[in-house]
Amino acid sequence: MGYYGNSPEPRFSVETGYAPNQDEFEFRRQFVITVALRLTEITARAVPPSWK
């Protein structure tokens, strides 16, 4: 996925004929969910900087 030229819309690019099976799709879906949850946990535990 990326932005090309002056277009505000993202474009998606995949290899011709690419079609993930159910196991591949589920693995990737779980990966994205796990990363999102871990980033949320890190953010929640982060100590904000002390600006004085």
N, C-alpha and C positions, 0 to 999 in steps of 0.2 A: 504494500500500500504506500502511496506517496502522492505528493502534489506536484504537478507538472505545469510548467509555463506560468501563466497568470491566472489559471483556473482556481477558484476557491474550493472546488469539489475534489475529493480524493479519488485516485484511480487505483484499481486493483489489478494486479498482474499475476497470472499463474501459468504454469506450463500447459501446453495443449494436451487435453485428455486427462488432466489431473482430476481425480475424484476420490477423496479419502473414504475409506470404508468406515463402518460404525465404530470400530475399535480405535482407529486413528482420530476420528472426530472426538470421541469421548476422552481420550488422552489429552488432546489439546484443550478441550473445554475445562477439564479438571486442572490442568496446568495454569490456565488463565485465572480461574477461581482461586487457586492456592496462592498465586503471586499477589492477587488483589487483597486477599485476607492478610497475608504477611506484611504487605506495605501498610495496610490499615493499622495493624498491631504496632508496627514500628513508629508510625506517626502518633498513635495514641500514647505511647510511652516516651516520646521525645520530650525533652525538657527545653522549653523555649529559652532563647538567649536572654540574658539580662542586659537590657539597653539602658545605660545610665548616662 
